[in-house]
Amino acid sequence: MHQLKQYWVAEALEKDLGDPTQPESVMSFKSVMELDEREEFPEKDVEWLYNWNLHHYHIPVEYGGELKSYEEFVAFVRVLSRRDLTTSITFSTLFWSGLVWMAGTHEQKQKLAKFIKDKHGAMCLAYSERAHGSDLVGSDVQATKVPGGYLLNGEKWPINRATISGISVVLAKTDDSGGARSLSLFVVDKSEIDPAGYSNLPKIKTLGIRGSDMSGIRFDNCFVPEEMRLGQEGAGLELGLKGFHLTRTLCAAFSLGSADTALRTVLKFALGRKLYGKTVFDIPHPRTTLVEAFLDILVCDCVTIAGARSFHVAPEQSSVSSIFVKYFVPTAVEKVVQNLSVILGARFYLREGHDEGIFQKVVRDNAIISVFDGSTVVNLHALILQLRQMAKYRAKRNAATYEKLRSRLESRFSLEAPLPPCERAKFELFSRGCDDVLQGLEISLEHLYGLKTDASVDAEVLQKLITLTSTVLEELDAQDEFLASSGFEYGHDQSPESFELAKKYCTLHAAAACVHMWVYNRKILGGFFAKGEWLAICLNRLLMTFRPSSGIIPSIYIENVAQELLKLDRENKMFSIVPLQLAQAQSPEEKTHAASELQLQA
Ligand SMILES: Cc1cc2nc3c(=O)[nH]c(=O)nc-3n(C[C@H](O)[C@H](O)[C@H](O)COP(=O)(O)OP(=O)(O)OC[C@H]3O[C@@H](n4cnc5c(N)ncnc54)[C@H](O)[C@@H]3O)c2cc1C
């Protein structure tokens, strides 16, 4: 078991699912590819996960479940996602229960916990409409007030798990005048409404996650009792957007799972295929592409883990922390997958053969992650609206702010620090200018300078880290100065230039997350992590987006990363800053029921 307890669930799940390259494993590449070819819903796999009690980890402990930390959550979703995004995304619609844990009454919470736990209940989120997409305020679905409840009318589409789920969380208009307070949320339990009042729309054919229950739902004068409304009437948009804070961060786990499979599959190909008397891995260009893919995953790890932990440490910053994760990670992983595809050459285009064609499934499935739960542009737009305030807040930091920042940074980044429970009621639509990660960069820079007298740190690597971190800070200062003096536009008509600024801010944020992660975990994540060469290359790569390469990275650093990549592959460990043990091929007798095993160890 990993020394960090929050990774035990992921490791146990991984062990019980088994090695995905072995056809007899649960969700093996062979079986998920067969389902995908048939576009078939992964019913048995989903039921296996319920029988494993994975749904308990969607219910907070105070309501009888096992959900303790979102860092733990992200880790097990990643393990699932490395096998099959169809099942992982299907199962994770349960994540919408977060809306009820955030805003439900005690009765609603108890009822939902029972539905999920005792009935193996599934749910879906019904926000989107054919005509409106990202424009949630434009929704046409109406909830008309009648005695004791509401009459729902209209259609939601495209909705994942709309047909095969017992509960639909529906965003509907309760006030015709429009505007931010015109929408309300309803937790519609299909077992408690008249079946004549709703119908499911036909399955939609999708590019990826082909076996998903992708459809829609239509309501025709469907009576829903008042008790099914979530929160106050008119609070739907606000709650709906706060719900995205949770799920946007979760989406990164889908991406990271895909990235692991993409890299592992292509690495296996590169090590096995011989050309010109050597392996493809020995040819400098593909070797570098593979190393860079690994490094990009490490950066995404730092961003994701920090984002997941921030729900517990700084829930009031969730509006920005979730954007950083949702913009950066899926976009970075899309590039990783695209770059890796080049190494497969002709085999990239062939759906059979190499590892059952799982890479090609990753390409198709992975493409949806940056679209749903607020597309890349929608996230950047939401960040643009907060950037100026963050720059102003940063300019006003003082000794007292720094002390609080120091303490939050340590809780957020030190993976050994216990996390407090997540106070979802503290989620805010705007972070009021706070962004600990970039606003605390000077604190980690100070730590770096402090390490100059530490004999355990390589002086050359440290100097490079100081130089690169100082460059990140310079870029941030310049950007903040520009923002402070620029005009501010409300609304949707933001300039393309402001989107570029937001992207740059996310890149600087990713760099800062990596620095903090190293500073606070140098001694606990193993020798490769501690040495910091990976960090120097990652910072250099991130900065290269807007500064030409300074030639600061010696080629030996890159070679050392290549050796670590090979080592993790040989030892069958996750490509991650937390390289947890992946499943080995095992006999059925070795398989345990993980939930009971974990309870014994806890
Ligand atoms: C596989 C799949 C699963 C889905 N699952 C669900 C689900 O479970 N529940 C659910 O409610 N929905 C779901 N959706 C819907 C998904 O969330 C929507 O597709 C998404 O909200 C975007 O809407 P749209 O594609 O209609 O794009 P539109 O909103 O029509 O936008 C079109 C384009 O306009 C531009 N644009 C939009 N907004 C902005 C902005 N603010 N600033 C700048 N440019 C902008 C962008 O270029 C954008 O791509 C799913 C979709 C798919 C494909």
Ligand as a Chemical Component Dictionary entry (heavy atoms), coordinates in Angstrom:
data_LIG
# 
_chem_comp.id                   LIG 
_chem_comp.type                 NON-POLYMER 
_chem_comp.pdbx_formal_charge   0 
_chem_comp.three_letter_code    LIG 
# 
loop_
_chem_comp_atom.comp_id 
_chem_comp_atom.atom_id 
_chem_comp_atom.alt_atom_id 
_chem_comp_atom.type_symbol 
_chem_comp_atom.charge 
_chem_comp_atom.model_Cartn_x 
_chem_comp_atom.model_Cartn_y 
_chem_comp_atom.model_Cartn_z 
_chem_comp_atom.pdbx_ordinal 
LIG C1  C1  C 0 -21.024 13.399 -25.001 1  
LIG C2  C2  C 0 -21.736 14.555 -24.391 2  
LIG C3  C3  C 0 -22.241 14.430 -23.106 3  
LIG C4  C4  C 0 -22.952 15.478 -22.542 4  
LIG N1  N1  N 0 -23.506 15.309 -21.291 5  
LIG C5  C5  C 0 -24.284 16.278 -20.788 6  
LIG C6  C6  C 0 -24.977 16.078 -19.563 7  
LIG O1  O1  O 0 -24.862 15.027 -18.938 8  
LIG N2  N2  N 0 -25.767 17.065 -19.093 9  
LIG C7  C7  C 0 -25.891 18.253 -19.755 10 
LIG O2  O2  O 0 -26.615 19.112 -19.276 11 
LIG N3  N3  N 0 -25.255 18.478 -20.934 12 
LIG C8  C8  C 0 -24.463 17.516 -21.460 13 
LIG N4  N4  N 0 -23.811 17.721 -22.648 14 
LIG C9  C9  C 0 -23.949 18.991 -23.320 15 
LIG C10 C10 C 0 -22.690 19.821 -23.200 16 
LIG O3  O3  O 0 -22.481 20.185 -21.855 17 
LIG C11 C11 C 0 -22.892 21.009 -24.136 18 
LIG O4  O4  O 0 -22.529 20.491 -25.379 19 
LIG C12 C12 C 0 -22.068 22.190 -23.755 20 
LIG O5  O5  O 0 -22.768 22.849 -22.729 21 
LIG C13 C13 C 0 -21.783 23.146 -24.882 22 
LIG O6  O6  O 0 -22.909 23.437 -25.608 23 
LIG P1  P1  P 0 -22.874 23.422 -27.225 24 
LIG O7  O7  O 0 -21.988 22.351 -27.692 25 
LIG O8  O8  O 0 -24.279 23.410 -27.681 26 
LIG O9  O9  O 0 -22.125 24.726 -27.613 27 
LIG P2  P2  P 0 -22.741 26.167 -27.702 28 
LIG O10 O10 O 0 -23.158 26.612 -26.349 29 
LIG O11 O11 O 0 -23.731 26.232 -28.798 30 
LIG O12 O12 O 0 -21.474 27.009 -28.110 31 
LIG C14 C14 C 0 -20.950 27.001 -29.456 32 
LIG C15 C15 C 0 -19.651 27.740 -29.483 33 
LIG O13 O13 O 0 -19.811 29.117 -29.136 34 
LIG C16 C16 C 0 -18.653 29.586 -28.499 35 
LIG N5  N5  N 0 -18.977 30.061 -27.138 36 
LIG C17 C17 C 0 -19.974 29.639 -26.319 37 
LIG N6  N6  N 0 -19.937 30.312 -25.150 38 
LIG C18 C18 C 0 -18.901 31.174 -25.215 39 
LIG C19 C19 C 0 -18.346 32.146 -24.316 40 
LIG N7  N7  N 0 -18.866 32.366 -23.105 41 
LIG N8  N8  N 0 -17.270 32.859 -24.741 42 
LIG C20 C20 C 0 -16.735 32.637 -25.963 43 
LIG N9  N9  N 0 -17.208 31.736 -26.836 44 
LIG C21 C21 C 0 -18.282 31.010 -26.487 45 
LIG C22 C22 C 0 -17.683 28.415 -28.418 46 
LIG O14 O14 O 0 -16.826 28.386 -29.509 47 
LIG C23 C23 C 0 -18.639 27.243 -28.466 48 
LIG O15 O15 O 0 -18.055 26.030 -28.792 49 
LIG C24 C24 C 0 -23.103 16.684 -23.246 50 
LIG C25 C25 C 0 -22.567 16.812 -24.534 51 
LIG C26 C26 C 0 -21.910 15.754 -25.104 52 
LIG C27 C27 C 0 -21.377 15.920 -26.491 53 
# 
loop_
_chem_comp_bond.comp_id 
_chem_comp_bond.atom_id_1 
_chem_comp_bond.atom_id_2 
_chem_comp_bond.value_order 
_chem_comp_bond.pdbx_ordinal 
LIG C1  C2  SING 1  
LIG C2  C3  SING 2  
LIG C2  C26 DOUB 3  
LIG C3  C4  DOUB 4  
LIG C4  N1  SING 5  
LIG C4  C24 SING 6  
LIG N1  C5  DOUB 7  
LIG C5  C6  SING 8  
LIG C5  C8  SING 9  
LIG C6  O1  DOUB 10 
LIG C6  N2  SING 11 
LIG N2  C7  SING 12 
LIG C7  O2  DOUB 13 
LIG C7  N3  SING 14 
LIG N3  C8  DOUB 15 
LIG C8  N4  SING 16 
LIG N4  C9  SING 17 
LIG N4  C24 SING 18 
LIG C9  C10 SING 19 
LIG C10 O3  SING 20 
LIG C10 C11 SING 21 
LIG C11 O4  SING 22 
LIG C11 C12 SING 23 
LIG C12 O5  SING 24 
LIG C12 C13 SING 25 
LIG C13 O6  SING 26 
LIG O6  P1  SING 27 
LIG P1  O7  DOUB 28 
LIG P1  O8  SING 29 
LIG P1  O9  SING 30 
LIG O9  P2  SING 31 
LIG P2  O10 DOUB 32 
LIG P2  O11 SING 33 
LIG P2  O12 SING 34 
LIG O12 C14 SING 35 
LIG C14 C15 SING 36 
LIG C15 O13 SING 37 
LIG C15 C23 SING 38 
LIG O13 C16 SING 39 
LIG C16 N5  SING 40 
LIG C16 C22 SING 41 
LIG N5  C17 SING 42 
LIG N5  C21 SING 43 
LIG C17 N6  DOUB 44 
LIG N6  C18 SING 45 
LIG C18 C19 SING 46 
LIG C18 C21 DOUB 47 
LIG C19 N7  SING 48 
LIG C19 N8  DOUB 49 
LIG N8  C20 SING 50 
LIG C20 N9  DOUB 51 
LIG N9  C21 SING 52 
LIG C22 O14 SING 53 
LIG C22 C23 SING 54 
LIG C23 O15 SING 55 
LIG C24 C25 DOUB 56 
LIG C25 C26 SING 57 
LIG C26 C27 SING 58 
# 
